[in-house]
Amino acid sequence: MDTSLFVFINQGLQNSFLDYLMPLISRKWYLFVIAVAIISAMKDRKKGIMVFVLCLIAAAVADGGGNVLKHLIARPRPCLVLESVRLVGSGCGGSFSLPSNHALIAFTVAAVFSHFFRRAIVPMFLIAGLVALSRVYIGVHYPSDVLASAALGGVTAGCILFLYKWSTERYKEKPDTTVMIISLLALTLFRYYYLVTGPVGLGPDEAQYWDWSRRLDLSYYSKGPVIAYLIAASTWLTGDTVYGVRFFAPLLLLLGSVFIYRLTMELYHDTRKATAAALVFQITPLFAVFGVIMTIDAPFIFFWILSLYLFWKAVSGQKPEDKSLRSYEDENLSASQPLNFSTSRPDTLQRASHASKRYWYLLGLAVGLGLLTKYTMAFFYLCAFLFIVTSKDHRSQLKTPGPYLAFLLSLVVFSPVLIWNAGHDWVTFKHTAGQTHIAEGLRISIKDFFEFIGSQIGVLSPLLFFAVMIGAIRNYVNRQSSIVNRYLFWFWAPVLVFFVLKSLQAKVQANWAMFAYIAVFIAFADFFYSKTHKKWEKIFVTVALCLAFFQTAAAHYPKILNLPVKMDPSSRLRGWVELGIKTGEVYNSMLSSGSSEVFIFSDKYQVAGELAFYTPGQPYTYCVNLGRRMNQYDIWGGFDRLLGQDAIFVTIGEGDMPEALEKAFESHEKESFTVKEGDRILRQYSIFRSYDFKGLEPRKTESY
């Protein structure tokens, strides 16, 4: 039925007039829409501008949603599968068939515009119908594609109009939170769109964690198990794809902002400050990347934020159902004044000093999960302890069971790592010691110090770094008597001081101190909205935020910047798809040439992980130790089970087969492979077809 109707429209209606008109409508339909819109809105220009902007937003949502559905449904166009299809005035197109984005956008815009200008209903939907018909006539979509797109356009328009009505009504009462909700919704939807259509593939760490998720365990060589279990859950739901691996990343970043908002409200009871802190977190390059990349930092930063919120709830002793306490605060505090226990009435002070056990239990669980994600979570113990012992209003907490219950529960949650390490020679602790350069002893490295400072300025965005740091410092200096400002101070100052001092001794990675900036953002928001600032200060902050936003936006599409490969951090995420395809071709060639079994391996875990993900069939891969640092592939091993098989050895760069591997195979053949982007070389590989594996002497681990 669908095919027959397609053939009738594409071929049965053929005539010279339609051959001219249909391609014109398909390519330039928006000009007809604009003409109708201008004529319809001439009598009410202000309303017309508002509707025009809303239609642009609706079109962007429809286009993004359509692209996501195209990749998920992956229906081929009729011109790719049917014979004798007439392609009128265009090629077949490089994307999938369902939905038709032309029809989807046309019907979405028609429905939105017609909602406000009723007299435009007939011409708008007539144009949309002609757009849908034109896509079938020129041979690039089935009739069912455009019919489904029309229905989807109606649904999209309905959602846009509902959000518009809801947000305009809510904005009158709660402008700040309305802006935050709409912003978070838009950013999260964009990130899911980006996961499906974005230009970068899995990075080496992501590929490695995905490989872990195929072999679930209590822990792993360098990290706890949370990242593997999250990826295992998401790929079980959505498949072993880039989208599947990164599925939880946008959600974790969204929840991070939600709890930053809630924590800031608990501290300051000011929606402006809470909204500002939540949105600064979203647009800062350092954190925004974890909305589209699924490394351990995505869940780790969420658990850190959650723990900050729960710890404040625990030490402040506020229960959600404690309405008398909340009403007392409302009567005695202004909207921007933080809770000060020293001025509370005696019964309030007593309740505040005996925190809800529920929050202590939840805190222990959150900290434990954070430790299972990234061991840097241990800083939470230090920061929390420093806050309690330096706050005379909270020292009494140390005489209650709450903190100790939370601490013990966090260790229980963390125990799988200890159990696993007990059976693996405590390799995680050896690795961590190696990463922190403890064995190097006391030394001074000015180079590492300035590299760390420069990295912090870079990952936060230059102007924003100085804005938030100056704001946080001045906020503490000017209002040291405030309990909440001291609370925030102890969760950013010790961390940054530690890593600054550490950078004088050894190299510190740019993301190691990232969790300190959560408290910095909240302190900055309080400082900015707690006093009247000079005009130049407001301009500086505005420019800093805009620069950070545009830096973050550009980072999502690195080709816009056209940076040299060595200066482009995102280059690490590209070039692996091509390697996987090439390795698959070599694999099939070896099988067709007589090899019965072929295994794939590398000398680097980064390459082994990427090959496991991108080689067709996603085979299990191996990583040989030729004198490198230990990694998870060494623990899995497996080379002893591969005797007599042929293999494909892949390494980065142009070079000969390592001597140890030459002896391990009867013979080998080398093939060079270069991945280019335009005329620039992204990466070079050496691929060795290796025959008759004779075994390899196990190599003692030299470093962790």
C-alpha positions as CSV (number, residue, x, y, z in Angstrom):
1,M,0.0,0.0,0.0
2,D,2.7,2.5,1.0
3,T,4.9,1.5,-1.9
4,S,2.0,1.6,-4.4
5,L,1.0,5.1,-3.2
6,F,4.6,6.2,-3.4
7,V,4.9,5.0,-7.0
8,F,1.6,6.6,-8.0
9,I,2.7,10.0,-6.6
10,N,6.3,9.8,-7.8
11,Q,5.5,8.5,-11.2
12,G,1.8,8.5,-11.9
13,L,1.4,12.2,-11.3
14,Q,4.4,13.1,-13.4
15,N,4.1,16.3,-15.6
16,S,6.3,19.2,-16.4
17,F,4.5,21.7,-14.2
18,L,4.8,19.5,-11.1
19,D,8.4,18.7,-12.0
20,Y,9.1,22.5,-11.7
21,L,6.7,23.3,-8.7
22,M,7.4,20.4,-6.3
23,P,11.2,20.8,-6.1
24,L,10.7,24.5,-5.6
25,I,8.3,23.9,-2.7
26,S,10.6,21.3,-1.2
27,R,13.6,23.6,-1.3
28,K,12.0,27.1,-0.7
29,W,8.8,26.3,1.3
30,Y,9.9,28.5,4.1
31,L,9.6,31.6,1.9
32,F,5.9,30.9,1.4
33,V,5.5,30.5,5.1
34,I,7.2,33.8,5.8
35,A,5.1,35.6,3.3
36,V,1.9,34.3,4.8
37,A,3.2,35.1,8.3
38,I,4.0,38.7,7.4
39,I,0.6,39.3,5.8
40,S,-1.2,37.7,8.8
41,A,0.8,39.6,11.4
42,M,0.8,43.1,9.9
43,K,-1.9,44.4,12.1
44,D,-0.2,43.2,15.3
45,R,3.5,43.5,14.9
46,K,4.5,43.0,18.5
47,K,2.5,39.8,18.7
48,G,3.9,38.8,15.3
49,I,7.5,39.1,16.5
50,M,6.7,37.0,19.6
51,V,5.1,34.3,17.4
52,F,7.9,34.4,15.0
53,V,10.4,33.7,17.7
54,L,8.2,30.9,19.1
55,C,8.0,29.4,15.6
56,L,11.8,29.5,15.3
57,I,12.1,27.6,18.6
58,A,9.4,25.1,17.5
59,A,11.2,24.6,14.2
60,A,14.5,23.9,16.0
61,V,12.8,21.4,18.4
62,A,11.1,19.7,15.5
63,D,14.3,19.5,13.5
64,G,16.3,18.2,16.4
65,G,13.7,15.7,17.4
66,G,13.3,14.6,13.8
67,N,17.1,13.9,13.5
68,V,17.1,11.9,16.7
69,L,14.2,9.8,15.4
70,K,15.8,9.3,12.0
71,H,18.9,7.8,13.7
72,L,16.8,5.6,16.1
73,I,14.4,4.3,13.4
74,A,17.0,4.2,10.6
75,R,14.5,3.6,7.8
76,P,16.2,3.8,4.4
77,R,14.8,6.2,1.8
78,P,12.7,4.8,-1.0
79,C,15.3,6.0,-3.6
80,L,17.8,3.7,-1.9
81,V,15.7,0.5,-1.9
82,L,13.2,0.8,-4.8
83,E,14.0,0.5,-8.5
84,S,13.0,3.2,-11.1
85,V,12.5,5.9,-8.5
86,R,12.4,9.4,-10.1
87,L,14.6,11.8,-8.3
88,V,13.2,15.2,-9.3
89,G,15.5,18.2,-8.9
90,S,17.6,16.7,-6.1
91,G,19.7,13.8,-5.0
92,C,18.5,11.0,-2.7
93,G,19.8,12.6,0.5
94,G,22.2,11.3,3.0
95,S,19.9,10.8,6.0
96,F,17.2,8.4,6.8
97,S,13.6,8.5,5.6
98,L,11.4,8.6,8.8
99,P,10.4,11.2,9.8
100,S,10.6,13.7,7.0
101,N,12.0,16.8,8.7
102,H,10.7,19.1,6.0
103,A,7.1,17.9,6.6
104,L,7.6,17.7,10.4
105,I,8.9,21.3,10.6
106,A,6.3,22.6,8.2
107,F,3.3,21.1,10.2
108,T,4.8,22.2,13.5
109,V,5.2,25.8,12.4
110,A,1.8,25.8,10.7
111,A,0.1,24.6,14.0
112,V,2.0,27.1,16.2
113,F,1.4,30.1,14.0
114,S,-2.2,29.3,13.3
115,H,-2.8,29.0,17.1
116,F,-2.2,32.8,17.4
117,F,-3.4,33.9,13.9
118,R,-6.6,31.9,13.1
119,R,-7.0,33.5,9.7
120,A,-3.7,31.8,8.6
121,I,-4.9,28.3,9.3
122,V,-5.9,27.4,5.7
123,P,-2.8,28.9,3.9
124,M,-0.4,27.6,6.5
125,F,-1.7,24.0,6.4
126,L,-2.0,24.1,2.7
127,I,1.7,25.0,2.4
128,A,2.5,22.2,4.9
129,G,0.5,19.7,2.9
130,L,2.3,20.7,-0.3
131,V,5.6,20.3,1.4
132,A,4.7,16.8,2.5
133,L,3.4,15.9,-1.0
134,S,6.6,17.4,-2.6
135,R,8.8,15.1,-0.6
136,V,7.1,12.1,-2.0
137,Y,6.9,13.5,-5.5
138,I,10.6,14.1,-5.7
139,G,11.3,10.6,-4.6
140,V,12.9,10.9,-1.2
141,H,10.1,9.9,1.2
142,Y,7.3,7.4,1.5
143,P,3.7,8.6,2.0
144,S,3.8,7.0,5.5
145,D,6.9,9.1,6.3
146,V,5.2,12.4,5.7
147,L,1.8,11.4,7.3
148,A,3.7,10.3,10.4
149,S,5.6,13.5,10.3
150,A,2.4,15.6,10.0
151,A,1.0,13.9,13.1
152,L,4.3,14.3,14.9
153,G,4.3,18.0,14.0
154,G,1.0,18.4,15.6
155,V,2.2,16.7,18.8
156,T,5.4,18.9,18.8
157,A,3.3,22.0,18.3
158,G,1.0,21.0,21.1
159,C,4.0,20.5,23.5
160,I,5.5,23.8,22.5
161,L,2.2,25.7,23.0
162,F,1.7,24.0,26.4
163,L,5.1,24.9,27.6
164,Y,4.6,28.5,26.3
165,K,1.3,28.9,28.2
166,W,2.7,27.2,31.3
167,S,5.9,29.3,31.4
168,T,4.3,32.6,30.7
169,E,1.7,32.1,33.5
170,R,4.3,30.8,35.9
171,Y,6.8,33.5,35.1
172,K,4.5,36.1,36.5
173,E,4.7,34.5,39.9
174,K,8.1,32.8,39.9
175,P,10.3,34.3,37.2
176,D,13.6,32.9,38.4
177,T,12.6,29.2,38.8
178,T,10.7,29.4,35.5
179,V,13.8,30.5,33.7
180,M,15.8,27.8,35.3
181,I,13.3,25.0,34.4
182,I,13.0,26.1,30.8
183,S,16.8,26.5,30.5
184,L,17.5,23.1,32.0
185,L,14.8,21.4,29.8
186,A,16.3,23.0,26.7
187,L,19.9,22.1,27.5
188,T,19.0,18.5,28.4
189,L,17.0,18.0,25.2
190,F,19.9,19.5,23.2
191,R,22.3,17.1,24.9
192,Y,20.2,14.0,24.1
193,Y,19.9,15.3,20.5
194,Y,23.7,15.7,20.5
195,L,24.3,12.2,21.7
196,V,22.5,10.8,18.7
197,T,23.8,13.2,16.0
198,G,27.0,14.7,17.5
199,P,30.3,14.7,15.6
200,V,32.4,12.9,18.2
201,G,32.6,9.3,19.1
202,L,33.6,7.5,22.3
203,G,36.8,8.6,23.9
204,P,39.3,6.0,25.0
205,D,38.2,6.1,28.7
206,E,34.5,5.7,27.7
207,A,35.4,2.8,25.5
208,Q,37.3,1.2,28.3
209,Y,34.5,1.7,30.8
210,W,32.0,0.2,28.2
211,D,34.3,-2.8,28.0
212,W,34.2,-3.1,31.8
213,S,30.4,-3.1,31.6
214,R,30.6,-6.3,29.6
215,R,32.4,-8.0,32.5
216,L,30.8,-6.7,35.6
217,D,32.8,-7.1,38.8
218,L,33.0,-5.8,42.4
219,S,35.7,-3.3,41.3
220,Y,38.3,-2.7,38.6
221,Y,42.0,-1.9,38.4
222,S,41.8,1.9,38.5
223,K,38.2,2.8,39.4
224,G,35.2,1.5,41.4
225,P,32.3,-0.3,39.7
226,V,29.7,2.4,39.5
227,I,30.6,3.6,36.0
228,A,30.5,0.1,34.6
229,Y,27.1,-0.7,36.2
230,L,25.6,2.6,34.9
231,I,26.9,1.9,31.4
232,A,25.7,-1.7,31.6
233,A,22.2,-0.5,32.6
234,S,22.0,2.1,29.8
235,T,23.3,-0.2,27.1
236,W,20.9,-2.9,28.3
237,L,18.1,-0.3,27.7
238,T,19.2,1.3,24.5
239,G,21.9,-0.9,23.0
240,D,25.7,-0.9,22.6
241,T,25.9,2.4,20.8
242,V,27.5,5.8,21.5
243,Y,24.0,7.0,22.6
244,G,23.6,3.9,24.9
245,V,27.0,4.4,26.6
246,R,26.3,8.1,27.2
247,F,22.6,7.9,28.0
248,F,22.9,8.8,31.7
249,A,25.3,11.7,31.2
250,P,22.7,14.5,30.4
251,L,20.4,13.2,33.2
252,L,23.2,13.2,35.8
253,L,24.1,16.8,34.9
254,L,20.5,17.8,35.1
255,L,20.1,16.3,38.5
256,G,23.3,18.0,39.6
257,S,21.7,21.4,38.8
258,V,18.5,20.4,40.6
259,F,20.4,19.7,43.8
260,I,22.5,22.8,43.5
261,Y,19.3,24.7,43.3
262,R,17.8,23.0,46.3
263,L,21.0,23.4,48.3
264,T,21.2,27.1,47.5
265,M,17.6,27.5,48.5
266,E,18.3,25.7,51.8
267,L,21.2,28.0,52.5
268,Y,19.9,31.4,51.3
269,H,16.2,31.1,50.6
270,D,16.7,33.2,47.4
271,T,15.5,31.9,44.0
272,R,17.8,34.3,42.2
273,K,20.9,32.9,43.8
274,A,19.7,29.3,43.4
275,T,18.9,29.8,39.7
276,A,22.2,31.5,39.1
277,A,24.2,28.8,40.8
278,A,22.4,26.0,39.0
279,L,22.8,27.6,35.5
280,V,26.4,28.6,35.9
281,F,27.1,24.9,36.6
282,Q,25.4,24.0,33.3
283,I,27.3,26.5,31.1
284,T,30.8,26.1,32.5
285,P,33.0,24.2,30.0
286,L,34.5,22.0,32.8
287,F,31.1,20.6,33.8
288,A,29.1,21.0,30.5
289,V,31.3,18.4,28.9
290,F,30.1,15.8,31.4
291,G,26.6,16.2,30.0
292,V,27.6,14.5,26.8
293,I,30.6,12.4,27.8
294,M,30.2,9.4,30.1
295,T,33.4,9.2,32.2
296,I,33.6,8.7,36.0
297,D,33.3,12.5,36.5
298,A,29.7,12.5,35.4
299,P,28.3,10.4,38.2
300,F,31.1,11.5,40.7
301,I,30.1,15.2,40.5
302,F,26.5,14.3,41.0
303,F,27.2,12.3,44.1
304,W,29.4,15.2,45.4
305,I,26.5,17.7,44.9
306,L,24.0,15.3,46.4
307,S,26.3,14.7,49.5
308,L,26.7,18.5,49.9
309,Y,22.9,18.9,50.0
310,L,22.3,15.9,52.4
311,F,25.1,17.0,54.7
312,W,23.6,20.4,55.1
313,K,20.2,18.9,55.8
314,A,21.7,16.6,58.3
315,V,23.8,19.1,60.3
316,S,21.0,21.8,60.2
317,G,18.6,19.3,61.6
318,Q,15.7,20.4,59.3
319,K,13.1,17.8,58.5
320,P,10.8,18.2,55.5
321,E,7.7,17.8,57.7
322,D,9.0,20.3,60.3
323,K,6.6,23.1,59.4
324,S,7.0,24.9,62.7
325,L,10.7,25.4,62.1
326,R,10.1,26.5,58.5
327,S,7.4,29.0,59.6
328,Y,9.7,30.4,62.3
329,E,12.4,30.9,59.7
330,D,10.0,32.6,57.3
331,E,8.9,35.0,60.1
332,N,12.4,36.0,61.2
333,L,14.5,35.9,58.0
334,S,14.4,38.0,54.9
335,A,14.4,36.3,51.5
336,S,18.1,36.7,51.1
337,Q,19.2,36.2,54.7
338,P,20.7,32.8,55.6
339,L,19.7,30.7,58.6
340,N,21.8,31.7,61.7
341,F,21.4,29.3,64.5
342,S,22.8,31.8,67.0
343,T,19.6,33.9,66.8
344,S,17.2,31.0,66.8
345,R,14.9,30.4,69.7
346,P,15.9,27.6,72.1
347,D,13.5,25.0,70.9
348,T,14.5,25.7,67.3
349,L,18.2,25.4,68.3
350,Q,17.6,22.1,70.0
351,R,15.9,20.7,66.9
352,A,18.6,22.0,64.6
353,S,21.3,20.4,66.7
354,H,19.7,16.9,66.5
355,A,19.6,16.2,62.8
356,S,17.3,13.7,61.2
357,K,18.9,10.3,61.1
358,R,17.4,9.8,57.7
359,Y,19.6,12.4,56.2
360,W,22.7,10.9,57.9
361,Y,21.8,7.5,56.4
362,L,21.2,9.0,53.0
363,L,24.5,10.9,53.3
364,G,26.4,7.7,54.1
365,L,24.8,6.1,51.0
366,A,25.7,9.0,48.7
367,V,29.3,9.3,49.9
368,G,29.7,5.6,49.6
369,L,28.4,5.6,46.0
370,G,30.7,8.6,45.3
371,L,33.7,6.5,46.6
372,L,32.6,3.6,44.3
373,T,32.8,6.1,41.4
374,K,35.9,8.1,42.1
375,Y,38.2,7.8,45.1
376,T,38.6,11.6,45.3
377,M,35.2,11.5,47.1
378,A,37.3,10.9,50.2
379,F,37.8,14.7,50.3
380,F,34.2,14.9,51.5
381,Y,35.2,13.4,54.9
382,L,38.0,16.1,55.3
383,C,35.8,19.0,54.3
384,A,32.8,17.9,56.5
385,F,35.1,17.3,59.5
386,L,36.7,20.8,59.1
387,F,33.3,22.4,58.9
388,I,32.0,20.7,62.0
389,V,35.0,21.2,64.2
390,T,35.4,24.9,63.3
391,S,31.7,25.7,63.8
392,K,30.7,26.2,67.4
393,D,27.1,25.7,66.5
394,H,27.7,22.3,65.0
395,R,30.5,20.7,67.2
396,S,27.8,19.1,69.3
397,Q,27.1,16.9,66.2
398,L,30.2,14.9,67.1
399,K,28.5,13.8,70.3
400,T,25.6,12.3,68.3
401,P,25.6,9.0,66.4
402,G,24.6,10.7,63.1
403,P,28.1,11.4,61.7
404,Y,29.5,8.1,62.7
405,L,26.5,6.2,61.2
406,A,27.0,8.0,57.9
407,F,30.8,7.3,58.0
408,L,30.3,3.6,58.7
409,L,27.6,3.2,56.1
410,S,29.7,4.9,53.5
411,L,32.5,2.3,54.2
412,V,30.0,-0.5,54.0
413,V,28.9,0.7,50.6
414,F,32.6,1.1,49.6
415,S,33.5,-2.4,50.8
416,P,33.3,-4.1,47.4
417,V,36.4,-2.2,46.3
418,L,38.2,-3.4,49.4
419,I,37.0,-7.0,48.9
420,W,38.1,-7.0,45.2
421,N,41.5,-5.5,46.0
422,A,42.2,-8.0,48.7
423,G,42.0,-10.6,46.0
424,H,44.1,-8.6,43.5
425,D,47.2,-7.6,45.5
426,W,45.7,-4.2,46.3
427,V,46.5,-2.9,42.8
428,T,44.0,0.0,43.0
429,F,46.0,1.5,45.9
430,K,49.3,1.0,44.1
431,H,47.8,2.6,41.0
432,T,46.5,5.6,43.0
433,A,49.8,6.0,44.7
434,G,51.5,6.0,41.3
435,Q,49.0,8.6,39.9
436,T,49.6,11.0,42.8
437,H,53.4,10.6,42.4
438,I,53.9,9.8,46.1
439,A,57.2,7.9,45.3
440,E,58.7,11.0,43.8
441,G,59.0,12.6,47.3
442,L,59.2,16.3,48.0
443,R,60.3,18.4,45.0
444,I,59.3,21.7,43.6
445,S,58.0,22.0,40.0
446,I,57.2,25.6,39.0
447,K,56.2,24.3,35.5
448,D,53.5,21.9,36.9
449,F,52.3,24.7,39.2
450,F,51.7,27.2,36.4
451,E,50.2,24.4,34.2
452,F,47.7,23.6,36.8
453,I,46.7,27.3,37.4
454,G,46.5,27.7,33.6
455,S,44.3,24.6,33.2
456,Q,41.9,25.9,35.8
457,I,41.5,29.2,34.0
458,G,41.0,27.4,30.8
459,V,38.5,24.8,31.8
460,L,36.3,27.3,33.7
461,S,36.7,29.9,30.9
462,P,39.2,32.8,31.6
463,L,36.9,35.6,32.7
464,L,34.5,33.3,34.6
465,F,37.3,31.8,36.6
466,F,38.3,35.2,38.0
467,A,34.7,36.2,38.5
468,V,33.6,33.2,40.5
469,M,36.9,33.0,42.5
470,I,36.9,36.7,43.4
471,G,33.2,36.4,44.3
472,A,33.7,33.4,46.5
473,I,36.7,34.8,48.3
474,R,35.0,38.2,48.9
475,N,31.8,36.4,50.0
476,Y,33.7,34.6,52.7
477,V,35.9,37.6,53.8
478,N,33.0,40.0,54.0
479,R,30.6,37.6,55.8
480,Q,32.7,35.2,57.9
481,S,30.0,35.3,60.6
482,S,27.5,33.6,58.4
483,I,27.3,29.8,59.0
484,V,26.3,29.1,55.5
485,N,29.3,31.0,54.0
486,R,31.6,29.1,56.3
487,Y,29.9,25.9,55.2
488,L,30.7,26.6,51.6
489,F,34.2,27.9,52.4
490,W,35.2,24.5,53.9
491,F,34.0,22.7,50.8
492,W,36.1,24.7,48.3
493,A,39.1,26.3,50.0
494,P,40.8,23.2,51.4
495,V,40.4,21.3,48.1
496,L,41.9,24.1,46.0
497,V,44.7,24.8,48.5
498,F,45.6,21.1,48.5
499,F,45.8,20.8,44.7
500,V,47.7,24.1,44.3
501,L,50.3,22.8,46.8
502,K,50.3,19.4,45.1
503,S,50.9,21.0,41.7
504,L,54.2,22.3,43.2
505,Q,55.3,18.7,43.7
506,A,53.9,16.9,40.7
507,K,51.5,17.2,37.7
508,V,47.9,17.7,38.6
509,Q,45.2,17.0,36.0
510,A,42.8,19.9,35.1
511,N,39.7,18.0,36.4
512,W,41.1,16.8,39.7
513,A,39.9,19.8,41.7
514,M,36.6,20.2,39.8
515,F,34.4,19.3,42.8
516,A,35.6,22.4,44.7
517,Y,33.8,24.7,42.2
518,I,30.4,23.6,43.2
519,A,30.6,25.5,46.5
520,V,32.4,28.3,44.6
521,F,29.5,28.8,42.3
522,I,27.0,29.0,45.1
523,A,29.2,31.4,47.1
524,F,29.6,33.5,43.9
525,A,25.8,33.6,43.4
526,D,25.3,34.7,47.0
527,F,27.9,37.5,46.6
528,F,26.6,38.7,43.3
529,Y,23.0,39.0,44.5
530,S,23.6,40.2,48.1
531,K,24.8,43.7,47.3
532,T,24.6,46.4,44.7
533,H,27.5,46.2,42.3
534,K,29.1,48.8,40.1
535,K,28.1,48.9,36.4
536,W,31.5,47.7,35.3
537,E,31.2,44.7,37.6
538,K,27.9,43.7,36.2
539,I,29.2,44.0,32.7
540,F,32.3,42.0,33.5
541,V,30.2,39.1,35.0
542,T,27.8,39.2,32.0
543,V,30.6,39.1,29.5
544,A,32.3,36.3,31.5
545,L,29.1,34.2,31.5
546,C,28.5,34.8,27.7
547,L,32.1,33.9,27.0
548,A,31.8,30.7,29.0
549,F,28.5,29.8,27.2
550,F,30.0,30.3,23.7
551,Q,33.2,28.5,24.7
552,T,31.0,25.5,25.8
553,A,28.9,25.7,22.6
554,A,32.0,25.8,20.4
555,A,33.4,22.8,22.2
556,H,30.5,20.7,21.1
557,Y,31.3,21.3,17.5
558,P,35.1,21.5,17.4
559,K,35.4,21.8,13.6
560,I,34.0,25.3,13.9
561,L,37.2,26.4,15.6
562,N,39.4,24.6,13.1
563,L,42.2,24.0,15.7
564,P,45.3,22.1,14.8
565,V,45.0,18.5,15.9
566,K,47.6,18.8,18.6
567,M,45.7,21.8,20.2
568,D,42.3,20.2,19.8
569,P,41.3,18.2,23.0
570,S,38.4,16.6,21.1
571,S,40.7,15.0,18.6
572,R,41.1,12.2,21.1
573,L,37.4,11.3,20.4
574,R,37.7,11.2,16.7
575,G,39.3,8.7,14.3
576,W,38.3,5.5,16.1
577,V,35.3,4.7,13.9
578,E,37.5,4.6,10.8
579,L,40.0,2.4,12.7
580,G,37.3,0.0,13.7
581,I,36.0,-0.3,10.1
582,K,39.5,-0.9,8.8
583,T,40.2,-3.5,11.5
584,G,37.0,-5.3,10.5
585,E,38.0,-5.4,6.9
586,V,41.4,-6.9,7.8
587,Y,39.7,-9.4,10.1
588,N,37.3,-10.5,7.3
589,S,40.2,-10.6,4.8
590,M,42.2,-12.9,7.1
591,L,39.2,-15.3,7.6
592,S,38.6,-15.5,3.9
593,S,42.3,-16.2,3.3
594,G,42.2,-19.3,5.5
595,S,42.6,-18.2,9.1
596,S,40.2,-20.2,11.3
597,E,40.3,-17.9,14.4
598,V,41.6,-14.4,14.7
599,F,42.0,-12.3,17.8
600,I,42.6,-8.5,18.0
601,F,45.0,-6.9,20.4
602,S,47.1,-3.7,21.0
603,D,49.8,-2.5,23.4
604,K,47.6,0.3,24.7
605,Y,44.3,0.0,26.6
606,Q,43.0,3.1,24.8
607,V,43.3,1.3,21.4
608,A,42.1,-2.0,22.8
609,G,38.9,-0.4,24.2
610,E,38.2,1.5,21.0
611,L,38.7,-1.6,18.9
612,A,36.4,-3.6,21.1
613,F,33.6,-1.0,20.6
614,Y,34.1,0.0,16.9
615,T,35.2,-3.2,15.2
616,P,32.1,-4.8,13.6
617,G,30.7,-7.4,15.9
618,Q,32.3,-5.8,19.0
619,P,34.8,-8.6,19.7
620,Y,36.6,-9.0,23.0
621,T,40.1,-7.5,22.6
622,Y,43.4,-7.9,24.4
623,C,46.2,-5.6,25.5
624,V,49.8,-6.9,25.6
625,N,52.3,-5.6,28.2
626,L,55.5,-4.6,26.5
627,G,56.8,-2.4,29.4
628,R,53.9,-0.1,30.0
629,R,51.9,0.7,33.2
630,M,49.5,-2.0,34.4
631,N,45.8,-1.8,33.3
632,Q,42.6,-3.7,33.6
633,Y,43.4,-5.9,30.5
634,D,46.3,-7.4,32.4
635,I,44.0,-8.6,35.1
636,W,41.7,-10.2,32.6
637,G,44.6,-11.7,30.7
638,G,43.7,-14.5,28.3
639,F,46.7,-14.7,26.0
640,D,47.4,-18.3,27.2
641,R,44.1,-19.4,25.7
642,L,45.0,-18.1,22.2
643,L,47.9,-20.4,21.2
644,G,47.9,-21.3,17.6
645,Q,45.5,-18.5,16.5
646,D,46.2,-15.7,14.1
647,A,45.9,-12.1,15.3
648,I,45.6,-8.5,14.3
649,F,48.0,-6.2,16.3
650,V,47.2,-2.5,16.1
651,T,49.3,0.3,17.5
652,I,49.4,4.0,17.2
653,G,52.1,5.5,15.0
654,E,54.3,4.3,12.2
655,G,56.8,1.6,13.3
656,D,57.9,-1.9,13.1
657,M,56.6,-4.9,15.0
658,P,58.0,-5.0,18.5
659,E,60.7,-7.6,18.9
660,A,58.9,-9.5,21.6
661,L,55.9,-9.9,19.4
662,E,57.9,-10.9,16.4
663,K,59.2,-13.9,18.3
664,A,55.6,-14.7,19.5
665,F,54.3,-15.2,15.9
666,E,55.5,-17.3,13.1
667,S,55.2,-14.4,10.6
668,H,53.5,-11.1,10.2
669,E,52.6,-8.5,7.5
670,K,52.4,-4.8,8.2
671,E,49.9,-2.3,6.8
672,S,49.9,1.4,7.6
673,F,46.6,3.2,8.1
674,T,46.1,7.0,8.3
675,V,42.9,8.7,9.4
676,K,42.5,12.2,7.9
677,E,40.1,15.1,8.3
678,G,40.2,17.0,5.1
679,D,43.9,17.4,4.4
680,R,45.0,17.1,8.0
681,I,46.3,13.9,9.6
682,L,44.3,13.0,12.7
683,R,46.1,9.8,13.6
684,Q,48.4,7.2,12.1
685,Y,48.2,3.5,12.9
686,S,50.3,0.4,12.2
687,I,48.2,-2.8,11.6
688,F,50.0,-6.1,11.7
689,R,48.5,-9.3,10.3
690,S,50.1,-11.9,12.6
691,Y,50.1,-15.6,12.0
692,D,50.3,-18.6,14.4
693,F,50.6,-17.3,17.9
694,K,53.3,-19.3,19.8
695,G,52.8,-17.7,23.2
696,L,54.2,-14.8,25.1
697,E,56.3,-14.8,28.3
698,P,54.3,-13.1,31.0
699,R,55.9,-9.7,31.9
700,K,56.3,-8.6,35.4
701,T,54.5,-5.3,36.2
702,E,57.0,-2.5,36.4
703,S,54.6,0.4,37.2
704,Y,51.0,1.0,38.2
